[in-house]
Amino acid sequence: MSTPAVPTPPAQADEPVAGPVRLPIAHALNRGLRDALAGDDRVMLIGEDIGRLGGVFRVTDGLQKDFGDLRVVDSPLGEAGIVGSAIGLAMAGYRPVCEIQFDGFVFPAMNQIITQLAKYRHRSEGAVSLPVVIRIPVGGGIGAIEHHSESPEAYFAHTAGLRVVSPSNAHEAYHLLRESIASDDPVIFLEPKRSYWLKGDVDTTVAAPAFDRAQVVHPGDDVTIVAYGALVPAALKAAQQYAEEGVGVEVIDLRSLSPIDDATILESVRRTGRLVVAHEASRTAGLGAEVAARVQDEAFYSLEAPVLRVTGYDTPYPASRLEEDWLPGVDRIVDAVDRSLEH
């Protein structure tokens, strides 16, 4: 049986009319994909069970029905094939968006991501761009085992040629996804799966900051917390606790893990003199270590206390009955802030 030909991409269409609405993160991502598909016929979605099923987390629900099975493609079970096909489509002028079903399933595609996707624009001296977005649900909190609850961001942030971003709320999810799809660079788009049903206001008419910029989401003058993804809400809860005690904790949502917005972090740390970095991934060689090193390089004499990290442990992800003990949360963030303030 012959494979149906992929349609020739027509000119980009006008942007759809949009407005503010309250949505869970999963629905904000769905709206972002829908608006991207409607606004540009070069955009295609590829992934396992993303069409008729709507994806394991229903992020792509209804999109194949509305845009057809040549725009929203149910792929075979093979991540290397998903990413490899997307690279070929991008070279032909399309803007493919891949879905990896779970974080631990991305590793069969690492050869394509690291040796091809991340390198080709540099290798061609900018003549060929690969505007591929790879959406990956990441992290724990859903009662699943290893390969379904991992945090692989450091692998991608360490790979030159990739942008790596992660939203923490519904507004960011919509806008970061739209900017990622519009980017001519390949983007690893990390979706904190335990936050999929966290609701928030999404205003598609008011743009978020540029997707390579961090954002101060809670101001303060005594301690800085840098977090991303699912730990931003935890950091905000900790900051609110301290606010009741008269302690000002500034929370920075990193948003972009590569490149890192050094300027926003450094401005805050030079003012507060203290820094706590929080992420779900294991401690050793995680993003927290990179942020700590950069702050020591540029703001050492502003520090009043050591930079502290709140992270997962250096073990494989545990069985579901143990994950509440394994995952960092509000209590461990508060403990780190306390220790920082003691110096």
Protein Blocks (a to p, Z undefined) as FASTA:
>chain_A
ZZdddddddddddddddddddddfklmmmmmmmmmmmmomkbccddehklmnnpjnlmmg
oklmmnojklmccddddfklmmmmmmmmmmnopacddddfbfklmmmmmmmmmmmmmmmm
mmnnomaccdddddddedehiopaehilccfklmmmmpghiacdddfbfklmmmmmmmmm
mpmbdcdddddfklmmpccdddfkbccddfkbccdfbgcfkbccddehjllmmmmmmmmm
mmmnopacddddfkpacdcdfklmmmmmmmnopacdddfbdfbhpaklmmmmmmmmmmmm
mpcbdcddddddddddddfklmmmmpgcfklmmmmmmmmmmZZ
